[in-house]
Amino acid sequence: MTLTAPKPHHFVFVLLPRFSMLAFAAAVEALRVTNRMTGRTCYSWTLVGEGGEEATSSAGVAVRLSGDLEVLNRDDTVIVCGGIDVQNATTKRLVNWLRREARRGCAVGGLCTGAHALAAAGLLDGRRATIHWENLDSFAEDFIDVNLTRSVFAIDGGRYTTAGGTASLDLMLKLIARQVGEETASAVADQLIYASIRTDRDTQRLSIPTRIGVRHPKLSAVIKEMENHIEDPISPAVMARDVGLSTRQLERLFRRYLNRSPKRYYMELRLSKARNLLMQTDMSVINVALACGFTSPSHFSKCYRAQYNTTPYRERGAMAADRAERG
């Protein structure tokens, strides 16, 4: 008796305007190499998007599409490939299409900022999900019913999300291990010169010592506290006491390694989050100020202008004008 080869698992990649090329390519390459390593077609895929003709990545590379947003087979897996300005790319038509295909039984995932489109469609409510760290703040404000994590990827039932970049490869290797086998997944990673496969328990950002270029445990502990208390700032004196330092010792530590005071460093963290919220959400300027620990809008505006040489209102206006220019 002749055994019939398993039917290929089909992926439908939805390329949004200004999608991340690396996140998309990493995912597709993992599928291609799996077919090559096994000597059979384990996976097939098509590329779709609104209009059905082509999609241009954030790097300016145009990719020809196979078709528009059409009815799929219920055992297909939909992967939304996001990138820059995902809010503008998440159209009502896309949201309705995602809801329909999910209702019909399709597994649905998002690469990089693609999780935003899934969340807008209500497909991540009550589920564990992740998104690129630059978008974490705005995502948390917009979608309070999503169990947001900082992991490189997240799998919750038939919902897959990644932080972007090479995290797409980690997700695909996990799916390949499940669907084809651990040995094949390892062989694919080896073929792609990917020596360290991450899991959904790995966080997406570099450690604080690596990011700041300084390995000092007490300094790292204080910075972590600052990052965890943006909306409700803590006094540097309290943070110094918590790590067993005097306020003066903490001042010297920041001056020596970061060339700024703890107060200044903390302010820069808060303003950085404010800028992300202004550019990535529709939150009012007043609500952005409150989310970043400013109780006075005038004080927020003054600090923002000193840091970025523009006011929060002008920043928001410039962003809106840029979006309108791109159509």
DRENFI-200956 format. One record per residue (C-alpha): residue number from 0; residue in three letters; x, y, z. Coordinates in steps of 0.02 Angstrom, whole numbers, plus 32768, in hexadecimal, padded with zeros to 4 digits. Example, Ala and Ser with C-alpha at 12.3 -4.5 7.8 and 13.67 -1.06 7.14 Angstrom:
% residues 2
R   num   residuo      u      v      w
R     0       ALA   8267   7F1F   8186
R     1       SER   82AC   7FCB   8165
END
This chain:
% residues 327
R   num   residuo      u      v      w
R     0       MET   8000   8000   8000
R     1       THR   8043   80AC   7FCF
R     2       LEU   803F   812E   8059
R     3       THR   8003   81DB   8027
R     4       ALA   8075   826A   805A
R     5       PRO   8029   82E2   80D9
R     6       LYS   7FD2   8378   808E
R     7       PRO   8043   8414   8096
R     8       HIS   8017   8490   811D
R     9       HIS   7FE9   8532   80C5
R    10       PHE   8018   85DF   8105
R    11       VAL   7FC8   867E   80C5
R    12       PHE   803A   8714   80E4
R    13       VAL   7FDD   87BA   80E7
R    14       LEU   8059   8844   80BC
R    15       LEU   8025   88EC   8103
R    16       PRO   8069   8990   80BC
R    17       ARG   811A   89B1   80FE
R    18       PHE   8129   8901   8145
R    19       SER   81CC   88C5   8194
R    20       MET   8231   8869   8110
R    21       LEU   829E   880D   818E
R    22       ALA   820C   87CA   81F3
R    23       PHE   81B4   878E   8155
R    24       ALA   824F   8744   8102
R    25       ALA   8285   86E7   819F
R    26       ALA   81DB   8691   81A8
R    27       VAL   81D4   8660   80F1
R    28       GLU   8288   8625   80ED
R    29       ALA   8266   85AE   817E
R    30       LEU   81D9   855E   811B
R    31       ARG   8240   8554   807B
R    32       VAL   82D4   8503   80D2
R    33       THR   8261   8486   8128
R    34       ASN   8224   844B   807E
R    35       ARG   82D6   843E   8041
R    36       MET   8317   83E2   80DA
R    37       THR   828A   8362   80DB
R    38       GLY   8287   8348   801F
R    39       ARG   81CA   8361   801A
R    40       THR   814D   83F0   801A
R    41       CYS   8123   8402   80D2
R    42       TYR   80EF   84B6   80B8
R    43       SER   80A5   8524   8031
R    44       TRP   807D   85DC   8037
R    45       THR   802D   866D   7FDC
R    46       LEU   8044   8728   7FEF
R    47       VAL   7FA9   8797   7FF6
R    48       GLY   7F79   8848   8020
R    49       GLU   7EF8   88CD   7FFF
R    50       GLY   7EF2   88F0   7F45
R    51       GLY   7F44   884A   7F1D
R    52       GLU   7FD1   8892   7EB3
R    53       GLU   8069   88BF   7F1A
R    54       ALA   809F   88F6   7FC7
R    55       THR   8135   8963   7FEF
R    56       SER   819E   8941   8089
R    57       SER   81E2   89C6   80FF
R    58       ALA   8288   89B1   80A3
R    59       GLY   8236   89E3   7FFF
R    60       VAL   823A   8933   7FB4
R    61       ALA   819D   890C   7F51
R    62       VAL   815A   8859   7F5A
R    63       ARG   80DF   8814   7EDA
R    64       LEU   8043   87CB   7F2A
R    65       SER   7FE5   872F   7EFA
R    66       GLY   7F3B   877C   7F19
R    67       ASP   7EC5   87E6   7F82
R    68       LEU   7E72   87BE   8029
R    69       GLU   7E05   872C   7FF5
R    70       VAL   7DAE   8698   8047
R    71       LEU   7E2D   8617   8083
R    72       ASN   7E2A   855F   80AF
R    73       ARG   7E02   854A   8167
R    74       ASP   7EA3   84E9   8189
R    75       ASP   7F10   8577   8145
R    76       THR   7F7A   85DF   81BA
R    77       VAL   7F6F   869C   81A2
R    78       ILE   800A   8701   81CE
R    79       VAL   7FFB   87BF   81CE
R    80       CYS   80A2   8812   81AA
R    81       GLY   80A8   88BF   81F7
R    82       GLY   812A   8946   8201
R    83       ILE   8129   8A03   820A
R    84       ASP   8088   8A64   8229
R    85       VAL   8020   89C8   8244
R    86       GLN   7F8D   8A2E   8288
R    87       ASN   7F75   8A7E   81DE
R    88       ALA   7F8E   89D8   8185
R    89       THR   7F08   8982   81EF
R    90       THR   7E71   89AA   8184
R    91       LYS   7DBC   897F   81A9
R    92       ARG   7DBD   8905   8117
R    93       LEU   7E55   88AA   815C
R    94       VAL   7E09   889F   820A
R    95       ASN   7D64   8859   81C8
R    96       TRP   7DC1   87DB   815B
R    97       LEU   7E2A   879E   81EE
R    98       ARG   7D8F   8789   825A
R    99       ARG   7D39   8725   81D2
R   100       GLU   7DCB   86B0   81B1
R   101       ALA   7DE7   8694   826B
R   102       ARG   7D2E   8668   8280
R   103       ARG   7D40   85EC   81F3
R   104       GLY   7DCB   8593   8253
R   105       CYS   7E6E   85DB   8210
R   106       ALA   7EFF   85ED   8288
R   107       VAL   7F38   86A4   8285
R   108       GLY   7FE1   86F1   82AD
R   109       GLY   8039   8798   82A6
R   110       LEU   80F0   87BC   8284
R   111       CYS   8143   8859   82CB
R   112       THR   80B5   88D7   82DE
R   113       GLY   8037   8862   828B
R   114       ALA   7FF2   883E   8339
R   115       HIS   7FA1   88EA   8333
R   116       ALA   7F30   88B3   82A4
R   117       LEU   7F01   8814   8300
R   118       ALA   7ED9   8875   839E
R   119       ALA   7E72   88F4   833D
R   120       ALA   7E0A   8862   82FD
R   121       GLY   7DF1   8825   83AF
R   122       LEU   7E50   8784   838D
R   123       LEU   7EC9   8799   841F
R   124       ASP   7E4D   87C5   84A9
R   125       GLY   7E74   875C   8542
R   126       ARG   7F0B   8710   84EC
R   127       ARG   7FC6   871A   8507
R   128       ALA   801B   8782   847F
R   129       THR   80B5   87E9   8459
R   130       ILE   80EA   8874   83E4
R   131       HIS   818A   88D3   83BB
R   132       TRP   81CC   892B   8458
R   133       GLU   81BB   89D6   8405
R   134       ASN   80FF   89BA   83FB
R   135       LEU   80E3   896C   84A7
R   136       ASP   80AD   8A0E   84FB
R   137       SER   802E   8A40   8477
R   138       PHE   7FED   898E   8466
R   139       ALA   7FD2   8980   8522
R   140       GLU   7F6E   8A23   8521
R   141       ASP   7F03   89F2   848B
R   142       PHE   7EDE   893C   84B3
R   143       ILE   7EC6   8924   856D
R   144       ASP   7E74   8878   8559
R   145       VAL   7F11   882A   850E
R   146       ASN   7F8C   87D1   8582
R   147       LEU   8024   882D   853E
R   148       THR   80D0   87E2   855B
R   149       ARG   8181   8819   8531
R   150       SER   81B3   876F   84EB
R   151       VAL   81FE   8756   843D
R   152       PHE   8163   86F8   8407
R   153       ALA   80C1   86BA   8452
R   154       ILE   804F   8628   8427
R   155       ASP   7FA2   861F   8472
R   156       GLY   7F35   859D   841F
R   157       GLY   7F25   85CC   8368
R   158       ARG   7F6D   8679   8380
R   159       TYR   8025   869C   835D
R   160       THR   8080   8742   8377
R   161       THR   8136   8776   836E
R   162       ALA   819F   880B   839E
R   163       GLY   81E2   881B   82ED
R   164       GLY   828E   8808   829F
R   165       THR   82DB   875C   82BC
R   166       ALA   8250   8731   8339
R   167       SER   81EC   86F9   82A1
R   168       LEU   826C   8670   8288
R   169       ASP   825B   8638   833D
R   170       LEU   819F   862A   8329
R   171       MET   81AB   85C9   8287
R   172       LEU   822C   8551   82D0
R   173       LYS   81B3   8530   835F
R   174       LEU   8125   850B   82E5
R   175       ILE   8197   849E   8279
R   176       ALA   81CB   843C   8314
R   177       ARG   8113   841E   833D
R   178       GLN   80DA   83F4   828D
R   179       VAL   8170   839D   8240
R   180       GLY   81E3   8372   82D1
R   181       GLU   8269   83B5   8346
R   182       GLU   82F5   8368   82DF
R   183       THR   82BA   83C2   8242
R   184       ALA   82AA   8468   829E
R   185       SER   835C   8457   82DE
R   186       ALA   839A   842D   822F
R   187       VAL   8343   84C7   81E8
R   188       ALA   8391   8536   826D
R   189       ASP   843C   84EB   8247
R   190       GLN   8424   8509   818D
R   191       LEU   83F8   85C0   81B0
R   192       ILE   8492   85D5   8221
R   193       TYR   841C   85F6   82B3
R   194       ALA   847B   85B7   834A
R   195       SER   8409   85EC   83D8
R   196       ILE   8351   85C3   83C5
R   197       ARG   82E8   8629   843E
R   198       THR   8248   85F4   8493
R   199       ASP   81AB   8653   84C5
R   200       ARG   81FB   866B   8570
R   201       ASP   8288   86D6   852A
R   202       THR   8272   8792   8531
R   203       GLN   8289   87FA   8495
R   204       ARG   82F6   8889   84D3
R   205       LEU   83AD   8881   8503
R   206       SER   83D1   887F   85BC
R   207       ILE   83E7   8929   8610
R   208       PRO   84A4   8912   8627
R   209       THR   84B6   88E9   856E
R   210       ARG   844A   897C   8538
R   211       ILE   84A5   89FE   85A1
R   212       GLY   8550   89AE   858A
R   213       VAL   856E   89A5   8646
R   214       ARG   856E   890D   86B7
R   215       HIS   8544   8953   8762
R   216       PRO   84BA   88F4   87BF
R   217       LYS   847C   8986   8828
R   218       LEU   8477   89FC   8794
R   219       SER   8416   897A   872F
R   220       ALA   839D   895E   87BE
R   221       VAL   8376   8A19   87CA
R   222       ILE   835D   8A29   870E
R   223       LYS   82E7   8993   8710
R   224       GLU   8281   89E8   8798
R   225       MET   827A   8A87   872F
R   226       GLU   823D   8A26   8697
R   227       ASN   81B7   89D0   8700
R   228       HIS   8177   8A73   874B
R   229       ILE   815F   8AEC   86BB
R   230       GLU   80AB   8B1A   86E5
R   231       ASP   80CC   8B28   87A0
R   232       PRO   8180   8B69   87B1
R   233       ILE   81E3   8B3B   884B
R   234       SER   8259   8BB2   88A2
R   235       PRO   8313   8B8F   887E
R   236       ALA   832E   8B96   893B
R   237       VAL   82B5   8B04   8952
R   238       MET   8306   8AA0   88C6
R   239       ALA   83B3   8AC1   890F
R   240       ARG   8379   8A82   89B9
R   241       ASP   832C   89E6   896C
R   242       VAL   83D5   89B1   8923
R   243       GLY   8438   89E0   89BD
R   244       LEU   8483   8A85   8980
R   245       SER   847A   8B37   89BB
R   246       THR   8430   8BB9   8946
R   247       ARG   84DE   8C02   892C
R   248       GLN   8526   8B57   8900
R   249       LEU   849C   8B3C   8881
R   250       GLU   84BF   8BE7   8835
R   251       ARG   8577   8BBB   8823
R   252       LEU   854D   8B12   87D6
R   253       PHE   84E0   8B60   874E
R   254       ARG   855F   8BEC   872D
R   255       ARG   85EE   8B70   871E
R   256       TYR   859C   8AF2   86AA
R   257       LEU   8512   8B52   864F
R   258       ASN   854E   8C07   8658
R   259       ARG   84A9   8C46   869B
R   260       SER   844C   8C4F   873F
R   261       PRO   83CC   8BCA   8772
R   262       LYS   8345   8C50   8762
R   263       ARG   837A   8C7A   86B1
R   264       TYR   8384   8BC4   867C
R   265       TYR   82D8   8BA1   86C5
R   266       MET   8290   8C38   866A
R   267       GLU   82D7   8BFB   85C4
R   268       LEU   8286   8B50   85DD
R   269       ARG   81DD   8BA1   85FF
R   270       LEU   81EA   8C16   856B
R   271       SER   821D   8B88   84F9
R   272       LYS   8180   8B29   8528
R   273       ALA   8119   8BC7   850E
R   274       ARG   815F   8BDC   8460
R   275       ASN   8133   8B28   8434
R   276       LEU   8080   8B41   8472
R   277       LEU   806D   8BE4   8412
R   278       MET   80A9   8B95   8370
R   279       GLN   8054   8AEC   837F
R   280       THR   7FAC   8B0D   83D3
R   281       ASP   7F18   8B83   83CC
R   282       MET   7F25   8BAB   8486
R   283       SER   7F0D   8C61   84B0
R   284       VAL   7FA9   8CC2   84E0
R   285       ILE   7F65   8CD3   8591
R   286       ASN   7F4D   8C17   85A2
R   287       VAL   7FFB   8BF8   855C
R   288       ALA   8040   8C6F   85E0
R   289       LEU   7FE4   8C12   866B
R   290       ALA   801F   8B68   8629
R   291       CYS   80D2   8BA5   8637
R   292       GLY   80C6   8BEC   86E6
R   293       PHE   80A5   8CA4   86BF
R   294       THR   8015   8CEF   8722
R   295       SER   8026   8D9A   86CF
R   296       PRO   800F   8DA8   8611
R   297       SER   8075   8E49   860E
R   298       HIS   8106   8DF6   8669
R   299       PHE   80FC   8D63   85F1
R   300       SER   8100   8DD7   855A
R   301       LYS   8194   8E37   85A1
R   302       CYS   81F9   8D99   85C3
R   303       TYR   81CB   8D4E   8519
R   304       ARG   8203   8DEA   84BD
R   305       ALA   82A8   8DED   851B
R   306       GLN   82C9   8D38   84E7
R   307       TYR   8288   8D34   8434
R   308       ASN   8287   8DEC   8401
R   309       THR   81CD   8DE7   83DB
R   310       THR   812B   8DE0   843E
R   311       PRO   80C0   8D44   8452
R   312       TYR   8035   8D96   83ED
R   313       ARG   80AB   8DBF   835D
R   314       GLU   80F2   8D0F   8362
R   315       ARG   8043   8CC8   8352
R   316       GLY   801B   8D42   82C5
R   317       ALA   80BA   8D19   8265
R   318       MET   8093   8C60   8270
R   319       ALA   7FE2   8C7B   822E
R   320       ALA   8025   8CE3   819E
R   321       ASP   80A2   8C5B   8172
R   322       ARG   801A   8BD8   816E
R   323       ALA   7FAC   8C46   80FF
R   324       GLU   803D   8C62   8087
R   325       ARG   8057   8BA6   8076
R   326       GLY   7F9F   8B94   804F
END
